[in-house]
Amino acid sequence: MLKNKLVLKKSSTLREAVKLLDQSGTGVLAVVDKKNKLIGLITDGDIRKSVLSNELSLKKIINKKPYKIHFKSSKIKILNYLKKIRRQHVPLVDDNDKFIKIFSINYKPYQIKPNWVVIMAGGLGSRLGDLTKKTPKPMLKINDIPILEHIITNFISSGFSNFLISVNYKSEIIKNYFKDGTDLGVKIK
């Protein structure tokens, strides 16, 4: 049993859930079945509400329709999703709703900066030879994410949301990938 996961059985108790919640330190506990499929979530808040309403049945406390997101989502997509749903944690699941882990942040509001970030991504694509024959250098991938997306993600985490990308070689690949920035929750020109 992971410290942020409870495998729900007929014998599972509220006491067991509270103990695991206390150990996790995140204030949230994923509840899964024996095949690790996400059933729902229990939070510290859910426990407090249940005690106040004198509802001590574990199965009735579980939020069976939690927000969730695919585990392969980029960090910035997850962070934007958390901002949108106004939560500090979200379970990450695979295509079959199998629980992977809880993504949790210590929310620190940051100042949105109105400045435009200018990214020079307009080289000629000649120095890297075969690597850039079909793909411009800014779109080469690290951990399945283009280098340029890593750069933009770092700026977003610092509060920037307006980007101007200077392009040249194979510019249509960059334009088609990022479009207007909506998928990242930013403005891109």
N, C-alpha and C positions, 0 to 999 in steps of 0.2 A: 504494500500500500504506500503510495507516494504521500508526502505530507500535505499536498493540496488536492487530494483526490480521495473520495470515499466510494468503495465498491458497495453498492446497495444490495443488501440481502434481507431476507425476512427478519433476521435477527438484529439488523442495524438499529442503533438507538440514537436518540437526540444527544445523549451524553457523549457517545462516540464522535458524533459530528462536531460538538462543541470542543472536544479535546483536539481533534484534527484542525479545526479552525484556529485554535489557540497556537498550535504548533506551526501552522503555515505562516503566520505573521502578515498575511496579505488581506485578511478579512473576507476571503472568499474561498469556497470549497466546491470543486466539481464533483458531481454525483454521477457515477457511471454504472452500467450493468456489468455482468461477469465477462462480457466480450469487449469491455472498455468503450462501449458506445455511450455518448453523453446523454444522460437523462435530464439533468438540469443543474442548477446552482443553489447553494445556500450561502448567505452572507451573514455577517454579524448583525446587520439590520434586520434580516429575516428572523433571526433567533430572538432579538429583542421584541419584535412585533408579536411573535408567537407566544412569548411569555406573558406579555401584556394582555393578549386576548385569550390566555389560558388554553392555547392550542399546542399540545405537546407531542402530536403525532408527526414523526419525522417525514412521512410521505406527504403530509399536507403542507409542510413548511417549504418543501423544495419548489423553486421556481422552475417549472417544467417547460417554459418558453423563453429561455434566456437569449440575449443577443449573443451571436457567435460569429466567427470569421475563419476563413480557410487559413491553415497554418503556413501556406506558401505565399501569403500576402506580404508585400513589402512592409517594412517597419513604418514608413510614412503613411501607407494606406491604413494600417492598424491604428496609428496615432490619430489620423484624421477621422477614422470611424469612431474612436473613443470620444473625440471632441464632439462629433455629431450626436452621439447617443448620450453624451454627458455622463460617462462612466470612467472609472479608473482601472477597470480590468475587463477582460473578455476572454472566454475560452477559445482556444485555437483547435480546430477539428479538421479531419481529412474529408475526402469526397463522400465517405460513408458515415459521417458524423462520429467517427472514432475520436475520442479525446486525445489531444497531443499534450497540451499544457495550458496554463493560465498565463496570459500576457497581462502584466500589471505595471502601472506607472505610479510614481509619486507625483501627482499633478502639481506643477509649478507654473502658474500663469506667466506667460512671457509677453513682452511688448511686441506687438505687430509693427514691423518697420515698413514705412511706405516706400523706402528707397527701391529703385530698380537694380537688380543684379545683372550685370552684363557678363555673359560667358562667351569667351572666344573659342568657338568650336569649328572654325572655318579653314582648316588647313587644306593641303592639296592631296593628302593621303598617299604620299609617295615614299616616305621613309620606312614604313613597316612592311613593305613588299606584299607578300601573299596574305598576311593577316588582314590587310585593309583593301584587298582586291574587290571584295563585294560589300564590305562594311566600313563605314567611316570610323576612325579611331575612337571618337567619343562614344560610339555605340558598341565597342568591344565589351564583352561581359566579364564581370567578376561575380562569382556565385549566382549566375543566371540573371544578373541585373546589369544593365549598361553602365559604364563608368560615369556618363553624364547624369544618369539618374541618381547615382550615389552622391555626386557633387550637389545636385539640386536638393536632395533629401537633407544633406547637412546644412544647407542654407535655410531650408524650411524649419528645421529644428531650432534655428537661431532666430526665428521670427520673420524671415523674409518671405514674401509671397508674390512678388512681381519679377519676372525674368525676361530678359532679352537675350536670345541666343544668336550669335553671329555665326552663320553657316556658309559652307562652300561645297566641298567635295561630298557627293552623294547626299546632298542636303534633304532630298525628299524622304530619305530613311529617317532622319531626325524629326522632320516635320510630321510625318505620318505616325511616328511613335508617340510624341509628346502632344501633338495637336495644339489645343489652346491651354493646356495645363489642367483642365477640369478634373481629370482622373486623379491628379495629385492634390487637388484642392487649391491650386494657385493659378496665376495668370501668366501665360507664356506667349511671347511674340517672337 
